[in-house]
């Protein structure tokens, strides 16, 4: 997948609708004694507390010449903190049945904590240590570094991974979004413990923190726990000065790889999350190739012609850019025909719009699949953090379906004409595709 993106989170936001289960409604917002805003869903029936949080910034705060620091930090925060070395910290998590994880994205650094309510005090103490007093001892640093480098070298042999990273670099040259979130073997190899600590010092601050919780707890009890974990962090961190950017398009790149199947990545500038056309774009994307088998591209490229093994499209509204992306995997000998059919599908939708059946099916999917994404307290807490990051109201779960249902055929075609330009695609192909003329050949 596209390096650093979180399509599952975006899909959650895309699917919210009228069939939201009752346990996902009733979001309470409050401010802790230390001034931290929290979104809470009290779910008293199960004695489990799920906390999800994020710091805005993420991998975009990595130095331009040192990509991969945020990602490496995410793998090390539970590898020793305070007086606990790596083994002691991990043993304590196991003893308490606490799940603690971290993940670095392009625009935010995520963390999650799941604990039995009977162990919540100690669980939040461990979270506090991880965020405020990470150790970055030599043994875990070298172990995690080795794991990352192995994964990067494996990715370098994976046509899809190579295509998506090359797409990022081509779409966003000289911008944070063009750099690999996981870094390179060279950049990761040069990261020091001080680099890791410098990232923590600049990124983990209360001025870019969002927090949500779901579980058997009330605001009066949760507030002091949240403060225990986060109130000791600096009020302000490193400047969030990533510039807005428009994705580059209108070129074809071919990356030579001796593989039987070509991996094709294609895309265009997309749309921001707060754009008035966002919901129409989501419906359009679903009908084109955004999930499930009942899409225009799947029907035309795979079912009718048997050209591809897979095909799909995605909308990614970054904080500072929008992208509409697509991918396909096909035989080298059929790559050019595949790309020609994709362009033809886009041109037809721009000219003629969707059929009523396609529009209805897309809406039904977007409003009907949501309950599957809310299967646990942790999943709901993650959703609430995503809503905060996208600056959506706490009533979003109740209002989401109306936005989808309000999208008309005219809205979708207007957005198709605005976003889809089949002659201006940015295309990256890895493999040895026949019949594709490249502007740049590596």
Secondary structure, DSSP 8 states (H G I E B T S, - for coil): --TT--HHHHHHHHH--TT--GGG---EEEE-TTS-EEEEEE-TTSSEEEEEEEEETGGGGS-TT-TTHHHHHHHHTTS-BTTB-HHHHHHHHHHHT-EEEEEE-SSEEEEEEEEEGGGHHHHHHHHHHHHH-B---HHHHHHHHHHHHHHHHHHTT-HHHHHHHHHHHHHTTTSGGGS-TT--HHHHHT--HHHHHHHHHHH-BGGGEEEEEEES--HHHHHHHHHHHHTTSBSS-S-----------SEEEEEE---SEEEEEEEEE---TTSTTHHHHHHHHHHHTSSSS-SHHIIIIIITT--EEEEEEEEEE-SS-EEEEEEEEEEGGGHHHHHHHHHHHHHHHHHH---HHHHHHHHHHHHHSGGGG--SHHHHHHHHHHHHHTT--TTHHHHHHHHHHT--HHHHHHHHHHH--GGG-EEEEEE--TT---SEE-
